[in-house]
Amino acid sequence: MADEKRMIENYEVKHAIHLSGGEVVLAEDASAAEPFMVCDCSWDNPFSVDVYSNIAVSADYLEVMKEFLNRTAKRVELIEKERALRGVSNIPLTADDCISGSRGWNYENRLIVIAPGKLTPAARTADHQLLLATGGNGCDPDARGTAVFCTNLFTGKAMRWERYYIAGVIRPDRMPEWAAEKLSALQKAEGKQSVLGKLDAAKKTAARVNPTPKEPKHRKPER
């Protein structure tokens, strides 16, 4: 329900700002001796559940609000430093940067763009949007499934997105300067892994077909 309250035990979340892969949260429990709480929230775990940490409570609202704003400011600074280090533009990629009609293509082994509206505002930059689609039913426009498995072009991190989050396939002339180098390195790494996988499979097959002969057991001399 749209009006459902978000609770952290008995504390109702009043403010939550999503930045740098997590949230800064301010919550209130009017019945508690120290009714105001600020904490960090993350969900980078196998079950994607909310994990709250760095919890601080106080009876002074202004004290908690100051801490809330300080933590938010630190996350903003972290994002700014990250963007400067990566050398990425703060202008997001949109459908205009994609090949016309490519939303109806098969995405496998193509460089796709996540629509900016599907990302949090701070993550609407090319280093978060450009992904190499590697498989999943969602790659096929006619399949029932919508899952698209992919690799973040900048970080190399494996990810999963739904087909309807994708704006299309990037236009070659709209690719950032760093993208071609990252794509080449990623494809080489994946190609190397593929070759190693084939070699390993071949070794296992050979072992089954031509098993290593067992050494004969020593027989006791007959009397």
PyMOL commands that set and color helices and strands:
alter all, ss='L'
color gray80, all
select helices_A, chain A and resi 61-86+95-97+102-104+116-118+121-123+126-129+137-139+163-165+172-174+177-209
alter helices_A, ss='H'
color red, helices_A
select strands_A, chain A and resi 7-8+11-19+22-28+36-42+51-58+111-114+130-135+147-152+158-162+166-169
alter strands_A, ss='S'
color yellow, strands_A
deselect
rebuild
show_as cartoon
